[in-house]
Amino acid sequence: MGEPKMVVDILTLFPEMFTGPFDASIIKRAREKGLVEINLINIRDFSRNKHRTVDDTPYGGGAGMVMAAEPLFEAMDWIRARRGEPGRVILLCPAGRPFNQEVAAELAREKHLVLICGHYEGIDERVAEHLVTDEISIGDYVLTGGELPAMVVVDAVCRLIPGVLGERASAQEESFADGLLEYPHYTRPREYRGYRVPEVLLSGHHEKIRLWRRRQSLLRTLASRPDLLARASLTGEDRKILASVLEEIKS
Ligand SMILES: Nc1nonc1C(=O)N[C@@H]1CC[C@H](O)C1
């Protein structure tokens, strides 16, 4: 097995949270194929006191606990000693850059990512100031820890690594790559409880099917995410399809 295409070191207090998602399906296969190496590193192993504490009360008072800097600095020293300077050191937090497909594609080009999963009220600011290169948020809500966000980021990034999805990469990538939502998918049977598959998909007419799918992507994006449509890279054909859709709506 050659060098993995990507190494992800995850600093977490709960490594056991990751066994399920990373030992199944596509991520599992990517690891077995040696396309990605995921190392779960327990922050508590780098605590330098006999009670193995990793948090403490906040300076300035206030409720809750703060994750201490020392174990994270020590863990980063250990990572650097083993594998050199990571490409990115990512802190998952609500204040971070909103995670999306573009960010996933950017991270998928890196050789070595470190993800830091926070807990408690937050992490000593010296970690963000002196260790972190990127703060990323998976959405505007507050979770109990950074582990689920880390799984989301790893999932979205790993599937973009060449060879992970194999030949199945196509459709989802194409549609999101140009910023549109996916067209609807159908499989056997042709009719189920009276619900039929659109005739065009049974026609074997590839050009009609391509056009129908593109129209569906445009319609869905227009209806659910007009903001994406405004930013999407549309072709002349797309604009014609949209014009005809808007005509139909008006009539
Ligand atoms: N939304 C998010 N996207 O990334 N991370 C989060 C998030 O809610 N993190 C928690 C906040 C306090 C605790 O430290 C962990």
The ligand as a Tripos MOL2 file, in Angstrom:
@<TRIPOS>MOLECULE
LIG
   15    16     1     0     0
SMALL
NO_CHARGES

@<TRIPOS>ATOM
      1 N1        -21.7990   24.6180   14.7460 N.pl3     1 LIG1
      2 C1        -20.5150   24.1650   14.7890 C.ar      1 LIG1
      3 N2        -19.7320   23.9740   13.6950 N.ar      1 LIG1
      4 O1        -18.5470   23.5330   14.1230 O.2       1 LIG1
      5 N3        -18.5090   23.3980   15.4740 N.ar      1 LIG1
      6 C2        -19.7260   23.7700   15.9150 C.ar      1 LIG1
      7 C3        -20.1530   23.7760   17.3230 C.2       1 LIG1
      8 O2        -21.3110   24.0040   17.6140 O.2       1 LIG1
      9 N4        -19.1870   23.5140   18.2470 N.am      1 LIG1
     10 C4        -19.4910   23.4630   19.6810 C.3       1 LIG1
     11 C5        -19.5720   24.8460   20.2930 C.3       1 LIG1
     12 C6        -19.1400   24.6400   21.7300 C.3       1 LIG1
     13 C7        -18.3510   23.3680   21.7800 C.3       1 LIG1
     14 O3        -17.0200   23.7260   22.0640 O.3       1 LIG1
     15 C8        -18.4200   22.7380   20.4290 C.3       1 LIG1
@<TRIPOS>BOND
     1     1     2 1
     2     2     3 ar
     3     2     6 ar
     4     3     4 ar
     5     4     5 ar
     6     5     6 ar
     7     6     7 1
     8     7     8 2
     9     7     9 1
    10     9    10 1
    11    10    11 1
    12    10    15 1
    13    11    12 1
    14    12    13 1
    15    13    14 1
    16    13    15 1
@<TRIPOS>SUBSTRUCTURE
     1 LIG1         1 GROUP 0 **** ****
